[in-house]
Amino acid sequence: MKPDNTKSELHARNRHRARYDFEQLIQASSALAPYVKHNEYGDASIDFSNAEAVKTLNQALLKQFYDVSYWDIPQQFLCPPIPGRADYLHYLADLLSETNAGVIPRGPSVRVLDIGVGANMVYPLIGTREYGWQFVGADIDVKALTNAQLIIKANALSNVIQLRLQTSPLSILTGVVSQGETFTLTMCNPPFHGSLEEAQAGTQRKWRGLGKNSAKRGSNNKSPVLNFGGQNAELYCEGGEQAFVTAMVRESKQYATQCVWFTTLISKAANLPGVYSALRKVNALEVKTIEMAQGQKKSRIVAWTFLDKSQRRTL
């Protein structure tokens, strides 16, 4: 049966609810044209197992919908799907509207800290274009930040996006958030896997889901290339997603009065009890879990605050 033309599970404001209009995308970025073919249903599409095709699709999407004239990432860095990244931001906008008379706050007075901004810097790019928010992007990888700075400069965004290097591998917020500095939101897409081996096994599963044999991608079967890529720090850390988020929760207590909402993605539902337990230990005043979906992928945002509603309005 031919698939539906909409992605109704995406947020209502998401610009990508309809299936990709490749004709318009090619008009925005002609570099996409060689990758577009007709699938078994006669619809235009790309080979989503082709890393270069996925990157070129992202370039076209960012240009058409968010006026990003230049975007590129070094080989093997994370190339995220744009619709899901946009969803996170739209749900955060809804979260802020709850203490703003139902109105989404727009403009540079909303300051967002993107923890693990990466070389792709997609969250700040979408957030500045959709809502006019200011962003600080932090990362532990110098090469990632160097590439992100190129994107900022090429798109004249230095007045709304700043970058900071996290120099301590054991810290998340400490060393990034300055004394007395305030943020409206923090956001994070934490490393999912607990080890390199686990990350590689996950890559193999995704290849099988795409109907591809990773051996065809190169001679080294131990290091399969994923279409969405990812460096070590982007894909795994000791203890995986739960350990990373638990550490972030503990640190967030130190900055309780400097941020309205701390938030993170949680990919694996089984990690939620551990995260909730950590939040109880730091006495978070309010915790919210926001369900998200993109195709077969289910995810959720966990948000927490140490401030009551009146304090949230004044910070």
Secondary structure by P-SEA (a helix, b strand, c coil): ccccccccccccccccccccaaaaaaaaccccccccccccccccccccccaaaaaaaaaaaaaacccccbbbbccccccccaaaaaaaaaaaaaaaaccccccccccccbbbbbccccccaaaaaaaaaacbbbbbbbbccaaaaaaaaaaaaaacccccbbbbbbccccccccccccccccccbbbbbccccccaaaaaaaaaaaaaaaccccccccccccbbbbccccccccccccccaaaaaaaaaaaaaaacccccbbbbbbccccaaaaaaaaaaaacccbbbbbbbbcccccbbbbbbbcccaaaaacc
